[in-house]
Amino acid sequence: MWLWRVSKLSPKTTLRRLSSTTIPKHQQRQLRQQHLVRDEGSWAYSPEWWGSDADHRTHSVFRATSDHGNGVVSVLSYPSSFPSAIHWPKTENWLQKRYTEACSNSRHDQDLKVLGYQWRVLRFNDVTRQSTVKVLATAKISDPSTVYYMQQPHCLAIPYVKSMVAAGLTALSTCNYDLTNAVGGNRKLRVLCVGHGGGSLPLFLASKIQGAVIDIVEIDPLVISASIDAMGFPSCSVATLPGQHALSRATTMDDVLWKGIHERLFLHESDAEKFIQDSSYLYDIVFIDAYDGDDIFPRKLWDPDSPFMESLGRTLHPSHGTVVVNLHSDADIVSPDQSNLPMCKYVSQVSRAYKSLVAGKNTSPGLGFTVSVPWVCNTTLVVCRGFLATSGALNRDSVLNSLSLKSLEVVMDLDMPFSCLDYLKRGFFLLD
C-alpha cells in the first residue's frame, strides 16, 4: 500500500538518473544499455491507471466487503496502451507453443487469441490504491466466451514494490548470498512474503529467479479471491499446508500460462504471526507489506517483544537473512530536490525494532538502512545479516558504495527492466 505524492510524468519522460560515480565506467555503459529494455511498469504509464472513477473506460470487475479489517475490497480495470495490437501475434505464438507442449493433441480451433491488456487496481474502501498489475486477457478460438487472465509477472507498476525488490535483492547479494546461481535454478532461494495484495512482487521473483520458492501469507480470503479472480494471479498456487498445493494437479490452462512458475508459489490464507510461529523453514529473504484498510501497519508485526518478531528472528537465515519492509513515510513533503525524507518517530521506531531483530549471539553482524521511494510517500526499510562492505568499515559511504556496485550485478543477473541504483541512492539512511 502506498501514499500519493503529487509528481507525475508524461509517457515521454525518462526516469531521473542518479549519480553513479562509484561504478566503473565500463559498468556504467552496461547499465545504460540495460535501460534500453522497455519497462512496462514505468511510472510514465501511471496516468493510465490513476484515472477517475467517472472515466467511461473504467470498469469495476470485483467488489465485496471484507471481514478482516480491509473494508470494501474492489478491483477496477483500465485500458493499457502497451503492448499494442501489433505485438499480439508474437504473444499468440508463445501461447500456442505452450498449449501444444501442455496438450499435444490440440486442435487448430483451440488456438489462443489475445483479447487485449488491462491495468487492474486493487483498492480498499474505494480510496486506497493497494496494488496495481497488468493483465493479459486470452481465449480459445473455439470458446471465446471463456476468458483467461494472466498477470504480467515482469511488470511492476508501483514504485515502492520496485524499491523493495531492488533494495532487498541487492542487500541479500551483498551479504554473500549467491543470487546468480539462484537465478539459474542451481541454488534454492527461500522467500516469505507477508501480505499479498495483487501478488506482483512474488510473481516477479518467481519469474526472474528459477531457484525461488515463495511462501505468501495473506490473512484476508477476499484479497486472495480478488487477486485470482480479477488480477490474473495463478489459482493453482493456493496452498493448504507448507509445501503442499490445494490442487493435486494444475489444469491445462494453468500449465500453459504458468508452468515453471506456479510450482514454486505457495499462497497461504493465514495470520502471519501464526504462520511464522509454525514454520520450520529458514528464509533467505522476507518481504513485509501488511497495511490494512485503515492504512495501519499492525503493531504485532513490528513490536520487538511480539511472538511474530521473535519467530521471524528464528526463521531468518543466520548468515545472510534479509528483511524488507514497506513503510509509510513520516511526512508527505520532501525537500525541493526530492533527495530525502525525514527519519522521524514512526519510521525510526519500526526501524529500530527490525534492526534489533537481525542482531544475535549466533548470527552474523546486523545492518540496516532505509531509502525513500520516488513519486510516492513510502520508505523501504532493509535489515540484513552478514553485510560485506567493500572497504571493510561499515559507514554510510562504504555501505552505499557496496550496494551500488552490487546493484548492477543484480540488474544483469535478473535482466531487470529498471535500475536498482535509482531505488537505492534516494534518501539513503544508514541505521545506527
C-alpha positions as a Markdown table, in Angstrom:
| # | Residue | x | y | z |
|---|---|---|---|---|
| 1 | Met | 0.0 | 0.0 | 0.0 |
| 2 | Trp | 1.3 | 3.4 | -0.8 |
| 3 | Leu | 0.6 | 7.1 | -0.3 |
| 4 | Trp | 0.3 | 9.5 | -3.2 |
| 5 | Arg | 2.7 | 12.4 | -3.8 |
| 6 | Val | 1.9 | 14.9 | -6.5 |
| 7 | Ser | 4.5 | 14.1 | -9.1 |
| 8 | Lys | 3.6 | 12.8 | -12.5 |
| 9 | Leu | 5.5 | 12.0 | -15.7 |
| 10 | Ser | 4.3 | 12.2 | -19.3 |
| 11 | Pro | 4.8 | 8.9 | -21.2 |
| 12 | Lys | 7.8 | 10.6 | -22.9 |
| 13 | Thr | 9.5 | 11.5 | -19.7 |
| 14 | Thr | 12.5 | 9.4 | -18.7 |
| 15 | Leu | 13.4 | 8.5 | -15.1 |
| 16 | Arg | 15.8 | 10.8 | -13.4 |
| 17 | Arg | 19.2 | 9.2 | -13.2 |
| 18 | Leu | 21.1 | 9.5 | -10.0 |
| 19 | Ser | 24.9 | 9.9 | -9.7 |
| 20 | Ser | 26.8 | 6.6 | -10.3 |
| 21 | Thr | 30.3 | 7.9 | -9.8 |
| 22 | Thr | 31.1 | 4.8 | -7.6 |
| 23 | Ile | 30.5 | 2.5 | -10.5 |
| 24 | Pro | 33.3 | 1.9 | -13.0 |
| 25 | Lys | 32.8 | 3.4 | -16.4 |
| 26 | His | 32.5 | 0.1 | -18.3 |
| 27 | Gln | 29.8 | -1.0 | -15.9 |
| 28 | Gln | 28.0 | 2.4 | -16.4 |
| 29 | Arg | 27.9 | 1.7 | -20.1 |
| 30 | Gln | 26.3 | -1.7 | -19.4 |
| 31 | Leu | 23.8 | 0.0 | -17.1 |
| 32 | Arg | 22.8 | 2.5 | -19.9 |
| 33 | Gln | 22.4 | -0.4 | -22.3 |
| 34 | Gln | 20.2 | -2.1 | -19.8 |
| 35 | His | 17.9 | 0.9 | -19.8 |
| 36 | Leu | 17.0 | 0.1 | -23.4 |
| 37 | Val | 14.8 | -2.8 | -22.1 |
| 38 | Arg | 11.3 | -1.5 | -22.0 |
| 39 | Asp | 9.8 | -1.1 | -18.6 |
| 40 | Glu | 6.1 | -1.8 | -18.9 |
| 41 | Gly | 5.7 | -0.8 | -15.3 |
| 42 | Ser | 7.3 | 2.7 | -15.8 |
| 43 | Trp | 5.7 | 5.4 | -13.7 |
| 44 | Ala | 5.2 | 7.2 | -17.1 |
| 45 | Tyr | 2.2 | 4.9 | -17.5 |
| 46 | Ser | 0.7 | 5.7 | -14.2 |
| 47 | Pro | -1.9 | 8.2 | -15.7 |
| 48 | Glu | -3.5 | 5.3 | -17.4 |
| 49 | Trp | -4.5 | 3.6 | -14.2 |
| 50 | Trp | -4.6 | 6.6 | -11.8 |
| 51 | Gly | -7.8 | 7.6 | -13.6 |
| 52 | Ser | -11.1 | 9.0 | -12.4 |
| 53 | Asp | -13.8 | 6.6 | -11.4 |
| 54 | Ala | -16.1 | 8.7 | -13.7 |
| 55 | Asp | -14.0 | 7.8 | -16.8 |
| 56 | His | -16.2 | 5.8 | -19.1 |
| 57 | Arg | -13.3 | 3.4 | -19.8 |
| 58 | Thr | -13.1 | 2.4 | -16.1 |
| 59 | His | -15.0 | -0.7 | -15.0 |
| 60 | Ser | -15.4 | -2.4 | -11.7 |
| 61 | Val | -14.6 | -6.1 | -12.0 |
| 62 | Phe | -14.7 | -7.2 | -8.4 |
| 63 | Arg | -16.4 | -5.8 | -5.3 |
| 64 | Ala | -17.1 | -7.3 | -1.8 |
| 65 | Thr | -16.9 | -6.4 | 1.9 |
| 66 | Ser | -14.0 | -7.8 | 4.0 |
| 67 | Asp | -14.4 | -9.4 | 7.4 |
| 68 | His | -10.7 | -8.8 | 8.1 |
| 69 | Gly | -10.4 | -5.1 | 8.5 |
| 70 | Asn | -10.0 | -4.2 | 4.8 |
| 71 | Gly | -13.4 | -2.6 | 4.4 |
| 72 | Val | -14.7 | -2.7 | 0.8 |
| 73 | Val | -12.3 | -4.6 | -1.4 |
| 74 | Ser | -12.7 | -3.8 | -5.1 |
| 75 | Val | -10.8 | -4.1 | -8.3 |
| 76 | Leu | -11.1 | -1.6 | -11.2 |
| 77 | Ser | -9.9 | -2.1 | -14.7 |
| 78 | Tyr | -8.3 | 0.5 | -17.0 |
| 79 | Pro | -7.2 | 0.2 | -20.6 |
| 80 | Ser | -3.4 | -0.4 | -21.2 |
| 81 | Ser | -1.7 | 1.2 | -24.2 |
| 82 | Phe | 1.1 | -1.3 | -24.3 |
| 83 | Pro | 1.6 | -3.9 | -25.7 |
| 84 | Ser | -0.4 | -2.6 | -28.7 |
| 85 | Ala | -2.2 | -4.9 | -31.2 |
| 86 | Ile | 0.9 | -5.1 | -33.5 |
| 87 | His | 2.7 | -7.0 | -30.7 |
| 88 | Trp | -0.2 | -9.5 | -30.1 |
| 89 | Pro | 0.8 | -12.1 | -32.8 |
| 90 | Lys | 4.1 | -12.7 | -31.0 |
| 91 | Thr | 2.2 | -13.4 | -27.8 |
| 92 | Glu | -0.3 | -15.6 | -29.5 |
| 93 | Asn | 2.6 | -17.7 | -31.0 |
| 94 | Trp | 4.1 | -18.1 | -27.5 |
| 95 | Leu | 0.7 | -19.1 | -26.1 |
| 96 | Gln | 0.2 | -21.7 | -28.8 |
| 97 | Lys | 3.6 | -23.1 | -28.3 |
| 98 | Arg | 2.9 | -23.5 | -24.6 |
| 99 | Tyr | -0.6 | -25.0 | -25.3 |
| 100 | Thr | 1.0 | -27.6 | -27.7 |
| 101 | Glu | 3.5 | -28.5 | -25.0 |
| 102 | Ala | 0.8 | -28.9 | -22.4 |
| 103 | Cys | -1.7 | -30.7 | -24.7 |
| 104 | Ser | 0.0 | -32.5 | -27.6 |
| 105 | Asn | -3.3 | -33.5 | -29.3 |
| 106 | Ser | -4.6 | -29.9 | -29.5 |
| 107 | Arg | -6.7 | -28.9 | -32.5 |
| 108 | His | -6.5 | -25.7 | -34.6 |
| 109 | Asp | -9.8 | -24.4 | -33.2 |
| 110 | Gln | -8.2 | -24.5 | -29.8 |
| 111 | Asp | -5.7 | -21.8 | -30.8 |
| 112 | Leu | -5.4 | -19.0 | -28.3 |
| 113 | Lys | -6.2 | -15.4 | -29.3 |
| 114 | Val | -5.1 | -12.3 | -27.4 |
| 115 | Leu | -8.1 | -10.1 | -26.5 |
| 116 | Gly | -6.1 | -7.3 | -25.0 |
| 117 | Tyr | -4.3 | -5.9 | -22.0 |
| 118 | Gln | -5.6 | -4.0 | -19.0 |
| 119 | Trp | -4.4 | -2.4 | -15.8 |
| 120 | Arg | -6.2 | -3.9 | -12.7 |
| 121 | Val | -6.1 | -1.8 | -9.5 |
| 122 | Leu | -6.9 | -3.3 | -6.1 |
| 123 | Arg | -8.5 | -0.8 | -3.7 |
| 124 | Phe | -9.6 | -0.8 | -0.1 |
| 125 | Asn | -12.6 | 1.3 | 0.9 |
| 126 | Asp | -12.8 | 2.9 | -2.6 |
| 127 | Val | -9.9 | 5.2 | -1.7 |
| 128 | Thr | -6.6 | 3.4 | -1.0 |
| 129 | Arg | -5.0 | 2.0 | -4.1 |
| 130 | Gln | -3.4 | -1.1 | -2.6 |
| 131 | Ser | -1.9 | -2.8 | -5.7 |
| 132 | Thr | -1.7 | -2.3 | -9.5 |
| 133 | Val | -1.0 | -5.0 | -12.0 |
| 134 | Lys | -1.2 | -5.5 | -15.8 |
| 135 | Val | -3.1 | -8.5 | -17.1 |
| 136 | Leu | -3.3 | -10.3 | -20.4 |
| 137 | Ala | -6.8 | -11.5 | -21.5 |
| 138 | Thr | -6.8 | -14.5 | -23.8 |
| 139 | Ala | -9.4 | -17.0 | -25.0 |
| 140 | Lys | -9.6 | -20.1 | -27.2 |
| 141 | Ile | -11.0 | -19.5 | -30.7 |
| 142 | Ser | -13.3 | -22.5 | -30.1 |
| 143 | Asp | -14.7 | -21.0 | -26.9 |
| 144 | Pro | -14.4 | -17.1 | -27.0 |
| 145 | Ser | -16.8 | -16.7 | -24.0 |
| 146 | Thr | -14.3 | -18.3 | -21.6 |
| 147 | Val | -11.6 | -15.7 | -20.9 |
| 148 | Tyr | -8.4 | -16.4 | -19.1 |
| 149 | Tyr | -6.4 | -13.7 | -17.3 |
| 150 | Met | -2.7 | -13.8 | -16.9 |
| 151 | Gln | -1.0 | -11.2 | -14.7 |
| 152 | Gln | 2.2 | -10.0 | -16.4 |
| 153 | Pro | 5.0 | -11.1 | -14.0 |
| 154 | His | 7.7 | -8.8 | -15.5 |
| 155 | Cys | 5.6 | -5.6 | -14.9 |
| 156 | Leu | 6.0 | -3.8 | -11.5 |
| 157 | Ala | 3.8 | -0.7 | -11.7 |
| 158 | Ile | 4.2 | 0.6 | -8.2 |
| 159 | Pro | 7.5 | 2.4 | -7.2 |
| 160 | Tyr | 7.6 | 1.0 | -3.7 |
| 161 | Val | 7.4 | -2.6 | -5.0 |
| 162 | Lys | 10.4 | -1.8 | -7.3 |
| 163 | Ser | 12.2 | -0.3 | -4.3 |
| 164 | Met | 11.6 | -3.4 | -2.1 |
| 165 | Val | 12.8 | -5.7 | -4.8 |
| 166 | Ala | 15.9 | -3.5 | -5.7 |
| 167 | Ala | 17.0 | -2.8 | -2.2 |
| 168 | Gly | 16.2 | -6.3 | -0.8 |
| 169 | Leu | 17.9 | -8.4 | -3.5 |
| 170 | Thr | 20.9 | -6.0 | -3.6 |
| 171 | Ala | 21.4 | -6.2 | 0.1 |
| 172 | Leu | 21.0 | -10.0 | 0.1 |
| 173 | Ser | 23.7 | -10.3 | -2.6 |
| 174 | Thr | 26.0 | -8.0 | -0.6 |
| 175 | Cys | 25.6 | -10.4 | 2.3 |
| 176 | Asn | 27.5 | -13.0 | 0.2 |
| 177 | Tyr | 24.4 | -14.9 | -0.9 |
| 178 | Asp | 24.9 | -16.4 | -4.4 |
| 179 | Leu | 22.0 | -14.8 | -6.2 |
| 180 | Thr | 23.5 | -15.7 | -9.7 |
| 181 | Asn | 23.1 | -19.4 | -9.0 |
| 182 | Ala | 19.6 | -18.9 | -7.6 |
| 183 | Val | 18.6 | -17.1 | -10.8 |
| 184 | Gly | 19.7 | -20.1 | -12.9 |
| 185 | Gly | 18.0 | -22.6 | -10.6 |
| 186 | Asn | 21.2 | -24.0 | -9.2 |
| 187 | Arg | 20.5 | -22.8 | -5.7 |
| 188 | Lys | 17.3 | -22.5 | -3.7 |
| 189 | Leu | 16.1 | -19.1 | -2.6 |
| 190 | Arg | 13.6 | -19.4 | 0.2 |
| 191 | Val | 11.3 | -16.4 | 0.2 |
| 192 | Leu | 8.5 | -15.3 | 2.5 |
| 193 | Cys | 6.0 | -12.5 | 1.6 |
| 194 | Val | 3.8 | -11.2 | 4.4 |
| 195 | Gly | 0.9 | -9.5 | 2.7 |
| 196 | His | -0.3 | -10.5 | -0.8 |
| 197 | Gly | -2.2 | -7.6 | -2.4 |
| 198 | Gly | -2.3 | -8.4 | -6.1 |
| 199 | Gly | 0.7 | -10.6 | -5.9 |
| 200 | Ser | 3.0 | -8.7 | -8.3 |
| 201 | Leu | 6.1 | -9.0 | -6.0 |
| 202 | Pro | 6.1 | -12.8 | -5.6 |
| 203 | Leu | 5.3 | -13.3 | -9.3 |
| 204 | Phe | 8.1 | -11.1 | -10.3 |
| 205 | Leu | 10.6 | -13.0 | -8.1 |
| 206 | Ala | 9.3 | -16.4 | -9.2 |
| 207 | Ser | 9.6 | -15.5 | -12.9 |
| 208 | Lys | 13.1 | -14.0 | -12.6 |
| 209 | Ile | 14.7 | -16.4 | -10.2 |
| 210 | Gln | 14.3 | -20.1 | -11.1 |
| 211 | Gly | 15.5 | -21.2 | -7.7 |
| 212 | Ala | 13.0 | -19.1 | -5.8 |
| 213 | Val | 10.5 | -21.0 | -3.6 |
| 214 | Ile | 8.0 | -18.5 | -2.2 |
| 215 | Asp | 5.5 | -18.7 | 0.6 |
| 216 | Ile | 2.9 | -15.9 | 0.6 |
| 217 | Val | 0.8 | -15.2 | 3.7 |
| 218 | Glu | -2.4 | -13.3 | 3.5 |
| 219 | Ile | -5.0 | -13.2 | 6.3 |
| 220 | Asp | -7.9 | -12.0 | 4.2 |
| 221 | Pro | -9.5 | -14.6 | 1.9 |
| 222 | Leu | -11.2 | -11.8 | 0.0 |
| 223 | Val | -7.9 | -10.3 | -1.1 |
| 224 | Ile | -6.8 | -13.8 | -2.3 |
| 225 | Ser | -10.0 | -14.1 | -4.3 |
| 226 | Ala | -9.6 | -10.6 | -5.8 |
| 227 | Ser | -6.0 | -11.4 | -6.9 |
| 228 | Ile | -7.0 | -14.7 | -8.5 |
| 229 | Asp | -10.4 | -13.8 | -10.0 |
| 230 | Ala | -9.7 | -10.3 | -11.1 |
| 231 | Met | -6.0 | -9.7 | -11.2 |
| 232 | Gly | -4.7 | -12.8 | -13.0 |
| 233 | Phe | -2.7 | -14.4 | -10.2 |
| 234 | Pro | -2.4 | -18.2 | -10.6 |
| 235 | Ser | -5.2 | -20.1 | -8.8 |
| 236 | Cys | -3.1 | -23.2 | -8.7 |
| 237 | Ser | -0.6 | -21.6 | -6.3 |
| 238 | Val | -3.1 | -21.7 | -3.3 |
| 239 | Ala | -1.7 | -23.9 | -0.6 |
| 240 | Thr | -3.2 | -25.8 | 2.3 |
| 241 | Leu | -0.1 | -26.8 | 4.1 |
| 242 | Pro | 3.6 | -25.8 | 3.8 |
| 243 | Gly | 4.9 | -27.1 | 0.5 |
| 244 | Gln | 1.5 | -28.5 | -0.5 |
| 245 | His | -0.9 | -27.0 | -3.0 |
| 246 | Ala | -4.7 | -27.3 | -2.6 |
| 247 | Leu | -5.0 | -28.7 | -6.1 |
| 248 | Ser | -3.1 | -32.0 | -6.7 |
| 249 | Arg | -2.8 | -31.2 | -10.4 |
| 250 | Ala | -2.8 | -28.0 | -12.3 |
| 251 | Thr | -5.3 | -27.5 | -15.2 |
| 252 | Thr | -4.1 | -27.4 | -18.8 |
| 253 | Met | -4.5 | -23.7 | -19.0 |
| 254 | Asp | -2.6 | -23.3 | -15.7 |
| 255 | Asp | 0.3 | -25.1 | -17.3 |
| 256 | Val | 0.0 | -23.0 | -20.4 |
| 257 | Leu | 0.2 | -19.7 | -18.5 |
| 258 | Trp | 2.2 | -20.6 | -15.5 |
| 259 | Lys | 4.2 | -23.9 | -15.9 |
| 260 | Gly | 7.7 | -23.3 | -14.4 |
| 261 | Ile | 6.4 | -20.6 | -12.0 |
| 262 | His | 3.2 | -21.8 | -10.2 |
| 263 | Glu | 5.0 | -24.9 | -8.8 |
| 264 | Arg | 7.2 | -22.6 | -6.7 |
| 265 | Leu | 4.5 | -20.3 | -5.4 |
| 266 | Phe | 2.6 | -21.2 | -2.2 |
| 267 | Leu | -0.3 | -18.8 | -1.3 |
| 268 | His | -1.5 | -19.4 | 2.3 |
| 269 | Glu | -4.6 | -18.0 | 3.9 |
| 270 | Ser | -3.2 | -17.4 | 7.4 |
| 271 | Asp | -2.4 | -15.0 | 10.1 |
| 272 | Ala | 1.3 | -14.1 | 9.6 |
| 273 | Glu | 2.1 | -14.5 | 13.3 |
| 274 | Lys | 0.6 | -18.0 | 13.4 |
| 275 | Phe | 2.2 | -19.0 | 10.1 |
| 276 | Ile | 5.7 | -18.0 | 11.1 |
| 277 | Gln | 5.4 | -19.5 | 14.6 |
| 278 | Asp | 4.6 | -22.8 | 13.0 |
| 279 | Ser | 7.1 | -22.6 | 10.1 |
| 280 | Ser | 10.1 | -24.9 | 10.0 |
| 281 | Tyr | 11.7 | -23.2 | 7.1 |
| 282 | Leu | 14.8 | -21.0 | 7.2 |
| 283 | Tyr | 14.1 | -18.0 | 5.0 |
| 284 | Asp | 16.8 | -16.2 | 3.0 |
| 285 | Ile | 14.7 | -13.1 | 2.5 |
| 286 | Val | 11.4 | -11.8 | 3.8 |
| 287 | Phe | 9.2 | -9.1 | 2.3 |
| 288 | Ile | 6.6 | -7.4 | 4.6 |
| 289 | Asp | 3.8 | -5.2 | 3.2 |
| 290 | Ala | 0.8 | -5.6 | 5.5 |
| 291 | Tyr | -1.2 | -2.4 | 5.8 |
| 292 | Asp | -4.9 | -2.9 | 6.4 |
| 293 | Gly | -7.9 | -1.0 | 5.1 |
| 294 | Asp | -7.4 | 1.8 | 7.6 |
| 295 | Asp | -3.7 | 2.2 | 6.5 |
| 296 | Ile | -2.5 | 0.7 | 9.7 |
| 297 | Phe | 0.7 | -1.4 | 10.0 |
| 298 | Pro | -0.3 | -3.9 | 12.8 |
| 299 | Arg | 1.8 | -3.4 | 15.9 |
| 300 | Lys | 2.3 | -7.1 | 16.3 |
| 301 | Leu | 4.3 | -7.1 | 13.1 |
| 302 | Trp | 6.9 | -4.7 | 14.4 |
| 303 | Asp | 6.7 | -4.8 | 18.2 |
| 304 | Pro | 10.2 | -6.1 | 19.2 |
| 305 | Asp | 8.6 | -8.2 | 22.0 |
| 306 | Ser | 5.8 | -9.8 | 19.8 |
| 307 | Pro | 5.7 | -13.5 | 19.1 |
| 308 | Phe | 5.9 | -12.6 | 15.4 |
| 309 | Met | 9.2 | -10.8 | 15.7 |
| 310 | Glu | 10.7 | -13.4 | 17.9 |
| 311 | Ser | 9.7 | -16.2 | 15.4 |
| 312 | Leu | 11.0 | -14.1 | 12.5 |
| 313 | Gly | 14.4 | -13.8 | 14.1 |
| 314 | Arg | 14.5 | -17.6 | 14.5 |
| 315 | Thr | 13.4 | -18.4 | 10.9 |
| 316 | Leu | 15.7 | -15.8 | 9.3 |
| 317 | His | 19.0 | -17.3 | 7.8 |
| 318 | Pro | 21.8 | -16.6 | 10.4 |
| 319 | Ser | 24.4 | -15.8 | 7.8 |
| 320 | His | 22.6 | -13.6 | 5.2 |
| 321 | Gly | 19.0 | -13.4 | 6.2 |
| 322 | Thr | 17.4 | -10.2 | 4.9 |
| 323 | Val | 14.1 | -8.5 | 5.8 |
| 324 | Val | 12.5 | -5.8 | 3.6 |
| 325 | Val | 9.6 | -3.7 | 5.0 |
| 326 | Asn | 7.3 | -1.2 | 3.2 |
| 327 | Leu | 6.5 | 1.8 | 5.4 |
| 328 | His | 4.5 | 4.9 | 5.0 |
| 329 | Ser | 6.9 | 7.9 | 5.4 |
| 330 | Asp | 6.6 | 10.2 | 8.4 |
| 331 | Ala | 5.9 | 13.2 | 6.1 |
| 332 | Asp | 4.2 | 13.9 | 2.8 |
| 333 | Ile | 6.5 | 16.8 | 2.0 |
| 334 | Val | 10.0 | 16.2 | 0.7 |
| 335 | Ser | 12.9 | 18.7 | 0.2 |
| 336 | Pro | 12.8 | 20.6 | -3.1 |
| 337 | Asp | 15.3 | 18.3 | -4.8 |
| 338 | Gln | 13.4 | 15.3 | -3.5 |
| 339 | Ser | 16.6 | 13.9 | -2.0 |
| 340 | Asn | 15.4 | 12.9 | 1.4 |
| 341 | Leu | 12.5 | 12.1 | 3.7 |
| 342 | Pro | 12.9 | 12.7 | 7.5 |
| 343 | Met | 13.7 | 9.9 | 9.8 |
| 344 | Cys | 11.0 | 10.8 | 12.3 |
| 345 | Lys | 9.2 | 9.0 | 15.1 |
| 346 | Tyr | 7.2 | 6.3 | 13.1 |
| 347 | Val | 9.9 | 5.1 | 10.7 |
| 348 | Ser | 12.7 | 5.2 | 13.2 |
| 349 | Gln | 10.7 | 3.3 | 15.8 |
| 350 | Val | 9.9 | 0.5 | 13.4 |
| 351 | Ser | 13.4 | 0.6 | 12.0 |
| 352 | Arg | 15.0 | 0.1 | 15.5 |
| 353 | Ala | 12.7 | -2.9 | 16.1 |
| 354 | Tyr | 13.8 | -4.6 | 12.9 |
| 355 | Lys | 17.4 | -3.7 | 13.3 |
| 356 | Ser | 17.4 | -5.4 | 16.7 |
| 357 | Leu | 15.9 | -8.5 | 15.1 |
| 358 | Val | 19.0 | -9.2 | 12.9 |
| 359 | Ala | 21.4 | -9.0 | 15.8 |
| 360 | Gly | 22.0 | -12.1 | 17.9 |
| 361 | Lys | 24.6 | -14.2 | 19.6 |
| 362 | Asn | 24.7 | -16.9 | 16.8 |
| 363 | Thr | 24.2 | -14.7 | 13.8 |
| 364 | Ser | 26.4 | -12.6 | 11.5 |
| 365 | Pro | 26.6 | -8.9 | 12.4 |
| 366 | Gly | 23.4 | -7.0 | 11.6 |
| 367 | Leu | 23.0 | -3.9 | 9.4 |
| 368 | Gly | 20.0 | -1.8 | 8.5 |
| 369 | Phe | 19.2 | 1.1 | 6.2 |
| 370 | Thr | 16.2 | 3.0 | 4.7 |
| 371 | Val | 15.6 | 4.6 | 1.3 |
| 372 | Ser | 12.9 | 6.9 | 0.2 |
| 373 | Val | 10.7 | 5.8 | -2.7 |
| 374 | Pro | 10.3 | 8.2 | -5.7 |
| 375 | Trp | 6.9 | 9.6 | -6.6 |
| 376 | Val | 5.1 | 8.1 | -3.6 |
| 377 | Cys | 5.4 | 8.8 | 0.2 |
| 378 | Asn | 6.8 | 5.5 | 1.2 |
| 379 | Thr | 10.1 | 4.3 | 2.8 |
| 380 | Thr | 11.7 | 1.0 | 2.2 |
| 381 | Leu | 13.4 | -0.5 | 5.3 |
| 382 | Val | 16.0 | -3.2 | 4.9 |
| 383 | Val | 17.8 | -5.1 | 7.7 |
| 384 | Cys | 20.2 | -7.9 | 7.0 |
| 385 | Arg | 22.8 | -10.2 | 8.5 |
| 386 | Gly | 26.4 | -10.7 | 7.2 |
| 387 | Phe | 26.7 | -7.5 | 5.2 |
| 388 | Leu | 30.1 | -7.2 | 3.5 |
| 389 | Ala | 31.4 | -3.7 | 2.8 |
| 390 | Thr | 34.0 | -3.3 | 0.1 |
| 391 | Ser | 36.2 | -1.3 | 2.4 |
| 392 | Gly | 35.7 | -3.4 | 5.5 |
| 393 | Ala | 34.3 | -0.5 | 7.5 |
| 394 | Leu | 30.5 | -0.2 | 8.0 |
| 395 | Asn | 29.9 | 3.5 | 7.5 |
| 396 | Arg | 27.4 | 5.2 | 5.2 |
| 397 | Asp | 29.7 | 5.7 | 2.3 |
| 398 | Ser | 31.2 | 2.2 | 2.3 |
| 399 | Val | 27.8 | 0.6 | 2.6 |
| 400 | Leu | 26.3 | 2.7 | -0.1 |
| 401 | Asn | 29.3 | 2.0 | -2.3 |
| 402 | Ser | 29.0 | -1.7 | -1.8 |
| 403 | Leu | 25.3 | -1.6 | -2.6 |
| 404 | Ser | 25.8 | 0.5 | -5.7 |
| 405 | Leu | 28.4 | -1.9 | -7.1 |
| 406 | Lys | 26.4 | -5.0 | -6.3 |
| 407 | Ser | 23.2 | -3.5 | -7.8 |
| 408 | Leu | 24.5 | -3.7 | -11.3 |
| 409 | Glu | 25.1 | -7.4 | -10.9 |
| 410 | Val | 21.6 | -7.9 | -9.7 |
| 411 | Val | 20.2 | -6.0 | -12.7 |
| 412 | Met | 22.2 | -8.0 | -15.1 |
| 413 | Asp | 21.5 | -11.4 | -13.5 |
| 414 | Leu | 17.8 | -10.8 | -13.4 |
| 415 | Asp | 17.6 | -8.9 | -16.7 |
| 416 | Met | 15.6 | -6.3 | -14.9 |
| 417 | Pro | 13.7 | -3.6 | -16.8 |
| 418 | Phe | 14.6 | -0.9 | -14.3 |
| 419 | Ser | 17.7 | 0.2 | -12.5 |
| 420 | Cys | 18.2 | -0.9 | -8.9 |
| 421 | Leu | 20.6 | 2.0 | -8.3 |
| 422 | Asp | 17.7 | 4.5 | -8.9 |
| 423 | Tyr | 15.9 | 2.9 | -5.9 |
| 424 | Leu | 19.0 | 2.7 | -3.6 |
| 425 | Lys | 20.5 | 6.2 | -3.6 |
| 426 | Arg | 17.5 | 8.3 | -3.0 |
| 427 | Gly | 17.3 | 9.4 | 0.7 |
| 428 | Phe | 19.7 | 6.6 | 1.8 |
| 429 | Phe | 20.0 | 6.5 | 5.6 |
| 430 | Leu | 22.2 | 4.0 | 7.5 |
| 431 | Leu | 20.6 | 3.0 | 10.8 |
| 432 | Asp | 22.8 | 3.3 | 13.9 |
